[in-house]
């Protein structure tokens, strides 16, 4: 048996989580090896060909704010960009970009290949020794100081459609069966989850004239705070909208028992928030139609992704079903849809740094942690990579709490509550979402990344931006504009009441029908500010009262988070705790009272008794 030289960090898996983890550790100065069963799977998009979307766009911008790569990579490879939810408040605005999925993977692979201290190896890891050394299928042992598992949906994976079941990973790549058994042998608790994907069809077989065209935004907003709209501008490719109909639904109902979801062929728990088309038809039988988006998978391919029609029905049924949709009457299927089952872990075994409680130096990230989506995976990979490197280098670990970012909300949900189905990030999960907007991710998180992946130059640019925002808000608050025919004409144009005495511009910005930009003609001394700075000024003034209320809530939250619980506390010695609370607290081992209060099965009365016990201990 050959034993290779020891490295600082090993990453198993090179999907979206593994790429961010490996890059983060290497950029912090560690020697890194990242293993992939197939190098063609690096940053692969086996399902939807897009990055971002509602709440997921927040995650991508937070990844970028902390020094991650996903935002930069999609800025290089997008084929269409849109800002979603503009009809609502800024808290739920979310950037979404269609990707050239093959360029996205190739560009990310190139970044890994050209990162100092990082080596990519095509090999299957089949065992993990108690020392955290990994063993490949060839028998080679690779020692390391810290290990990150980011295996995605490859562990014991099985693709299923109709009566067909194949032991394979996504897109027909090899599964990883032995590693799953090795992890169970270490005593790691595993679950069985399921996800799925729709068919891909040939663009030449689609009648786009029967569909509604969806173009990209004219004003492009980059995902990365280090890019400008001008630096990433390029021609965009349209997507198209059509709908299912009663004929589609009748075909599905007539063949529902041939679906592995309903025949009992699938064991794993599927995602609630991204159901298959057969699940939609069964669960929402009153609906006459469902939206179907036709999305190109790249500039140099004829493959189209049928978003909204994920399925695991048999191939003959898929042909009938897709051809019943308006515009797809002659659709030629290039790849059939399928469901995929895989092993993942119970995430309550992890700390907020994504390190296993029972294994010093062992971290995990991505769909291996029971999440769904590229963005959730990449965010976890970044945090796991930073913390694995920090452990090796003797630096403090990095954690994000619920009041600081969507990343913090997601990780806290996973390690405190766990998940019994594939976890998907949503804006509704964030209590402080008015503060955790995608537009201010850099202001919130880039200072936390200082000392990890954020350079001094980038930090100084952020401080300059913050200074511009503060100075302009202060100027507007003190700026009084005298009434004039021009002022009242502008106000009447935007259905505002006329002002007969002097007024402050800052107060006018707060009116729903007005904004910082609209009031520019009244402000002769306005400085020429970058668009992102002006956006922050407008949001701060318009939502000042609501932001202040949420900041008070965060202060209360922080009081509970700052009340630490000793790591070695014996919950059996805490008086008046209910049995369920003792068991849950002993299993999760919360770091503070705030985390303890969010554990399922721990009541406010249990928290009160725990606080009394801690006070007595003091």
SVG drawing of the C-alpha trace seen along z (x, -y; Angstrom):
<svg xmlns="http://www.w3.org/2000/svg" viewBox="-60 -79 65 81">
<polyline fill="none" stroke="black" stroke-width="0.4" points="0.0,0.0 1.5,-3.3 1.3,-6.3 1.5,-9.7 2.9,-12.8 0.7,-14.6 -1.1,-17.7 -2.9,-20.3 -6.5,-19.8 -8.1,-17.1 -11.5,-17.7 -13.6,-14.7 -15.8,-15.9 -15.4,-18.7 -18.9,-19.9 -20.0,-23.4 -19.3,-22.8 -15.9,-21.0 -14.7,-23.8 -15.4,-26.6 -13.9,-24.5 -10.7,-23.7 -10.2,-27.3 -10.8,-28.8 -8.3,-26.5 -5.6,-27.0 -6.1,-30.8 -5.5,-30.9 -2.1,-29.3 -2.8,-25.5 -1.7,-22.7 -4.8,-21.1 -5.8,-18.0 -9.3,-17.7 -10.6,-14.3 -13.2,-13.8 -14.5,-10.5 -14.4,-12.2 -12.8,-15.5 -15.7,-16.3 -17.8,-16.5 -16.0,-19.6 -18.7,-22.3 -21.1,-20.4 -24.7,-21.5 -26.6,-18.2 -29.9,-19.9 -31.0,-23.5 -28.6,-25.6 -28.8,-28.7 -27.3,-30.3 -29.2,-32.5 -33.0,-33.1 -35.2,-33.9 -33.0,-33.7 -30.3,-31.8 -29.1,-35.0 -28.6,-36.3 -26.3,-33.3 -24.2,-33.9 -23.6,-37.5 -22.7,-36.5 -20.3,-33.9 -18.7,-36.7 -18.6,-39.1 -16.6,-36.6 -14.1,-36.0 -15.7,-32.9 -15.7,-32.2 -19.3,-31.4 -20.3,-35.0 -17.2,-35.7 -17.7,-32.5 -21.3,-33.1 -20.5,-36.7 -18.0,-35.2 -20.4,-32.5 -24.0,-33.8 -26.1,-33.9 -29.1,-35.7 -29.4,-37.8 -32.6,-39.0 -33.4,-40.6 -36.4,-38.9 -39.2,-40.3 -38.7,-43.9 -42.4,-44.5 -41.7,-43.8 -39.4,-45.4 -35.6,-45.3 -35.5,-42.5 -36.7,-39.9 -35.0,-41.3 -32.9,-38.3 -30.5,-38.1 -30.8,-35.1 -28.6,-34.2 -28.9,-31.5 -25.5,-29.8 -23.7,-28.3 -23.3,-25.2 -20.4,-23.8 -18.4,-27.0 -19.3,-27.4 -17.7,-24.0 -14.7,-24.6 -14.0,-28.0 -14.2,-26.8 -11.9,-23.8 -9.4,-26.3 -9.5,-28.4 -8.8,-25.3 -6.0,-24.2 -4.3,-27.6 -4.6,-28.1 -1.2,-27.8 -1.0,-24.9 -4.1,-23.1 -3.9,-19.7 -6.9,-18.0 -6.9,-14.2 -9.3,-11.9 -9.8,-9.0 -12.5,-7.4 -12.1,-7.6 -13.4,-4.4 -12.4,-4.7 -11.6,-7.1 -9.3,-5.9 -9.8,-7.0 -6.7,-9.3 -8.7,-11.0 -6.3,-9.7 -8.2,-8.8 -7.9,-5.7 -8.6,-5.5 -9.8,-2.6 -6.2,-1.9 -5.2,-1.4 -3.2,-4.6 -3.3,-6.4 -3.4,-10.2 -2.7,-11.7 -4.1,-15.1 -4.5,-17.4 -8.1,-18.3 -10.7,-16.6 -13.8,-18.0 -16.5,-15.6 -18.4,-17.3 -19.7,-14.3 -22.9,-15.8 -25.4,-13.2 -22.9,-10.5 -23.0,-8.3 -24.8,-5.1 -26.6,-7.0 -29.2,-5.4 -30.9,-6.9 -34.5,-5.8 -37.1,-6.4 -40.1,-4.2 -39.2,-0.6 -35.5,-1.3 -33.1,-1.7 -29.3,-2.2 -26.6,-2.5 -25.0,-5.7 -24.4,-9.3 -26.0,-12.3 -25.6,-12.5 -24.6,-8.8 -21.3,-9.3 -20.1,-6.6 -21.6,-6.3 -19.6,-6.1 -20.8,-3.1 -17.9,-2.0 -17.3,-5.4 -20.9,-5.5 -20.3,-2.2 -17.0,-3.5 -18.8,-6.5 -21.5,-4.4 -18.7,-2.3 -17.3,-5.4 -20.6,-5.8 -21.9,-8.7 -25.7,-8.8 -27.0,-8.7 -30.3,-9.5 -31.6,-8.7 -32.8,-11.7 -34.1,-12.1 -34.0,-14.8 -34.7,-14.8 -34.4,-16.5 -36.5,-17.0 -35.7,-15.9 -33.6,-17.9 -34.9,-18.5 -33.5,-19.6 -34.0,-23.3 -34.7,-22.5 -37.8,-20.5 -39.5,-23.4 -42.1,-25.8 -41.1,-29.0 -43.8,-31.1 -46.4,-29.5 -44.5,-30.5 -43.9,-33.8 -40.4,-35.1 -38.5,-36.1 -35.5,-38.4 -32.8,-39.3 -32.6,-42.7 -31.1,-45.6 -29.4,-46.9 -27.1,-44.1 -26.3,-43.7 -23.2,-41.6 -23.2,-38.9 -19.6,-39.8 -19.1,-43.1 -15.7,-43.2 -17.3,-43.5 -19.1,-46.3 -22.1,-46.1 -19.8,-47.3 -17.1,-44.7 -19.5,-41.8 -21.9,-43.1 -22.6,-40.8 -25.4,-39.7 -28.1,-37.6 -30.1,-34.6 -33.9,-34.4 -35.9,-31.9 -39.4,-30.9 -42.6,-30.3 -45.3,-27.8 -47.8,-25.8 -49.0,-22.3 -52.7,-21.6 -55.4,-19.1 -54.1,-16.7 -50.7,-16.7 -52.3,-16.1 -54.5,-13.2 -51.4,-11.5 -49.7,-11.7 -52.8,-10.5 -53.2,-7.6 -49.6,-6.5 -49.1,-7.6 -48.6,-4.0 -45.7,-3.6 -43.9,-6.5 -41.3,-5.2 -42.5,-7.8 -45.9,-6.1 -44.9,-2.5 -42.7,-2.3 -39.5,-2.0 -38.1,-5.1 -37.1,-5.1 -35.6,-8.5 -37.4,-11.7 -37.8,-14.3 -37.7,-18.0 -41.0,-19.7 -40.3,-23.0 -39.2,-21.6 -41.7,-18.8 -41.8,-16.7 -44.6,-17.3 -46.4,-14.1 -46.3,-15.3 -47.7,-18.7 -50.6,-17.1 -51.4,-14.8 -51.0,-17.5 -52.6,-20.4 -55.3,-18.6 -57.5,-21.7 -54.9,-23.5 -55.6,-23.4 -52.0,-24.2 -48.5,-24.7 -45.8,-27.0 -43.0,-25.5 -39.9,-27.5 -37.7,-26.5 -34.1,-27.4 -31.1,-27.1 -28.2,-25.1 -25.4,-27.1 -24.4,-29.0 -22.9,-26.1 -25.5,-23.4 -29.0,-22.7 -30.1,-21.2 -32.9,-22.9 -33.9,-22.4 -37.6,-22.0 -37.9,-23.8 -41.0,-23.0 -41.4,-19.5 -39.0,-17.3 -40.0,-13.7 -39.1,-10.1 -41.9,-8.6 -41.0,-5.9 -39.5,-7.0 -42.6,-6.3 -44.8,-8.4 -42.3,-11.2 -42.5,-11.4 -46.3,-11.7 -46.3,-14.1 -43.8,-16.6 -45.4,-16.5 -48.8,-17.5 -47.3,-20.9 -48.0,-23.8 -44.9,-24.4 -43.4,-21.0 -45.7,-19.0 -42.7,-17.7 -40.2,-17.7 -37.2,-15.4 -35.9,-14.2 -32.1,-14.2 -31.8,-13.2 -34.7,-11.7 -35.7,-12.9 -34.9,-10.8 -35.0,-10.8 -31.8,-10.2 -31.5,-8.7 -28.4,-9.2 -27.1,-9.0 -26.5,-12.1 -25.9,-12.9 -27.9,-14.0 -26.5,-17.5 -27.1,-17.8 -23.8,-15.9 -22.1,-19.1 -21.0,-22.3 -21.7,-25.8 -18.2,-25.6 -19.4,-22.5 -17.0,-20.3 -18.2,-16.9 -18.5,-17.0 -17.2,-13.5 -14.3,-13.8 -11.7,-16.6 -10.7,-18.0 -13.5,-16.3 -15.8,-18.8 -18.7,-18.4 -20.6,-20.5 -23.1,-20.6 -25.8,-18.0 -24.0,-15.5 -25.4,-17.7 -28.9,-17.2 -29.4,-20.5 -30.6,-21.1 -29.2,-23.5 -25.8,-24.7 -25.9,-27.9 -26.6,-26.2 -23.8,-23.8 -21.2,-26.5 -22.0,-28.5 -21.4,-25.6 -18.2,-24.6 -16.8,-28.1 -17.4,-28.0 -16.1,-24.5 -13.0,-25.4 -12.2,-28.5 -12.7,-26.7 -10.6,-23.6 -7.8,-25.9 -8.2,-28.0 -7.9,-24.8 -4.7,-23.8 -3.2,-27.3 -4.2,-27.8 -6.5,-30.7 -9.9,-31.4 -12.8,-29.7 -15.4,-31.7 -19.1,-31.5 -22.0,-33.5 -25.0,-33.9 -28.7,-34.4 -28.5,-38.1 -25.5,-38.4 -26.4,-36.4 -28.5,-33.9 -25.5,-31.6 -25.9,-31.9 -29.6,-31.1 -29.0,-28.0 -26.2,-26.6 -28.0,-27.3 -31.1,-25.5 -29.1,-22.5 -27.0,-22.1 -29.7,-23.1 -32.8,-21.6 -31.5,-19.2 -33.7,-18.4 -35.8,-15.4 -36.0,-16.4 -33.7,-18.2 -33.2,-21.7 -33.8,-24.7 -33.0,-28.3 -36.0,-30.7 -36.4,-34.3 -39.1,-33.3 -36.5,-31.4 -34.6,-34.7 -36.2,-36.6 -34.1,-39.7 -34.5,-39.7 -34.8,-43.5 -31.3,-43.7 -30.0,-40.7 -30.6,-42.0 -28.5,-40.9 -27.6,-44.5 -25.7,-45.0 -24.0,-41.6 -20.6,-43.2 -21.3,-45.7 -22.4,-42.9 -19.9,-40.2 -16.8,-41.5 -15.4,-42.8 -15.9,-39.3 -13.8,-37.9 -10.9,-40.1 -8.0,-37.8 -9.4,-34.9 -9.9,-35.6 -10.5,-39.3 -7.4,-41.4 -6.5,-44.7 -7.2,-46.4 -10.7,-45.0 -11.4,-45.8 -10.3,-49.4 -12.5,-49.8 -15.4,-48.7 -14.6,-51.2 -14.5,-53.9 -17.9,-52.8 -19.3,-52.9 -17.9,-56.3 -19.6,-57.6 -22.9,-56.2 -22.7,-57.7 -21.6,-61.1 -24.4,-61.3 -27.1,-60.3 -25.8,-62.9 -25.8,-65.6 -29.4,-64.7 -30.7,-64.9 -29.3,-68.4 -30.3,-69.6 -33.3,-71.9 -34.8,-72.8 -36.9,-75.9 -40.3,-75.5 -40.2,-76.4 -42.3,-75.9 -39.8,-73.2 -40.0,-71.4 -43.8,-71.3 -44.0,-70.4 -41.8,-67.4 -43.9,-66.4 -47.1,-66.7 -45.7,-64.5 -45.1,-61.7 -48.5,-62.2 -47.1,-63.8 -48.6,-66.8 -47.2,-70.2 -44.8,-71.6 -45.4,-75.3 -42.5,-75.6 -38.9,-74.4 -38.5,-70.6 -35.6,-68.1 -34.8,-65.8 -34.2,-63.0 -37.9,-63.2 -39.1,-63.2 -37.1,-60.1 -39.2,-58.2 -42.4,-58.7 -43.4,-55.5 -43.8,-57.3 -40.4,-59.1 -36.8,-58.0 -33.3,-59.3 -32.9,-59.2 -36.3,-60.9 -35.4,-63.8 -32.0,-64.4 -33.3,-67.5 -34.0,-69.3 -30.5,-68.6 -28.0,-70.9 -25.1,-69.9 -25.6,-66.2 -22.3,-64.3 -21.8,-61.9 -22.1,-58.6 -21.7,-55.1 -25.1,-53.3 -24.5,-50.8 -23.8,-53.7 -27.0,-55.6 -29.0,-52.4 -27.8,-52.1 -28.7,-55.7 -32.2,-55.3 -32.9,-52.1 -31.5,-53.4 -33.7,-56.6 -36.8,-54.9 -36.8,-52.1 -35.1,-53.8 -37.9,-53.2 -38.3,-49.5 -34.5,-49.0 -34.3,-50.6 -37.0,-48.2 -35.2,-45.2 -31.9,-46.3 -33.6,-46.3 -34.7,-42.7 -31.2,-41.8 -29.9,-43.3 -32.3,-41.0 -31.2,-38.1 -27.5,-38.9 -28.1,-38.9 -29.2,-35.3 -26.4,-34.4 -23.9,-35.9 -25.1,-33.8 -22.7,-30.9 -23.4,-27.3 -20.4,-25.4 -19.4,-22.7 -19.2,-20.1 -22.5,-20.8 -24.4,-17.8 -28.0,-18.3 -29.1,-15.5 -28.0,-17.9 -30.3,-20.7 -33.4,-20.8 -36.9,-20.7 -35.9,-20.0 -38.4,-17.7 -37.0,-14.4 -37.3,-15.4 -35.4,-18.6 -32.6,-16.8 -32.2,-14.4 -32.3,-17.1 -29.9,-19.4 -27.5,-16.6 -27.6,-15.5 -27.2,-19.0 -24.9,-20.5 -25.9,-24.1 -23.2,-26.7 -25.5,-29.3 -29.0,-30.0 -30.1,-31.4 -29.2,-28.2 -30.8,-26.1 -34.1,-28.0 -34.3,-27.1 -34.0,-23.3 -37.2,-21.4 -38.7,-20.0 -37.1,-22.6 -39.8,-24.8 -39.5,-28.4 -39.9,-26.8 -36.9,-24.5 -34.9,-27.6 -35.9,-29.4 -34.8,-26.4 -31.5,-26.2 -30.9,-29.9 -31.6,-29.4 -29.1,-26.6 -26.4,-28.7 -26.9,-31.6 -26.5,-29.3 -23.3,-28.0 -21.9,-31.5"/>
</svg>
